[in-house]
Amino acid sequence: MIPDLGRYASEVLSAYVVSLALLAGVVAWYWLRARAVRSQLDQVEQRQERTE
């Protein structure tokens, strides 16, 4: 069920590829950032537990 894009097929498909790549990049960046922040929070919590 692929639509006939005619002579603009390469432009449309490349726009889809670029958009999906950018979305994947943003998701990966947020995921990696969340891991880093979680690690930092764990370290802070461990320091607080030691001082209590």
N, C-alpha and C positions, 0 to 999 in steps of 0.2 A: 504494500500500500504506500509506495513512495510517490509523492506528487511529481509531476513533470515540471521541472523548473526552467526548462528551455535554455536559452543562452546565458542565463544568470546563475546557473547551477553552481559553478565554482565559487562565485562571490557569496552566495547564500550559504553553501556548505562550509566555506572558510569562516564566515561569521559565526556559524554554530560552533565550529571547533574552537575558535578563539574564545567565545563566550563560555563554553564548558571548561576550557583550560583555566580561565580566570576564576570561575566559580570554584573549581577544584583547588586552586591556589589559595583563595581566601579561606576555604574550609580547612585546608592543611595549616595555614598560618594561625588561625584561631585555635585549632586543636593543639598545636605545639605551644602556643602561648598559654593555654589553659593548663597544660602539663607543667610548664615552668612556674606558673603562679601557684599551683597546687603544691609543688615541691617546696617553694619558698614558705608557704603557709605551714606546711608540715614542720619545717625547720623552726619556725617561730613558736609553734605549739610545743615542740620538744624542749626548747629553751625555757619556756614558761613553766613546763612541768618540773624541770630540774630546780627552778628557783622556789617553787612552792613547798 
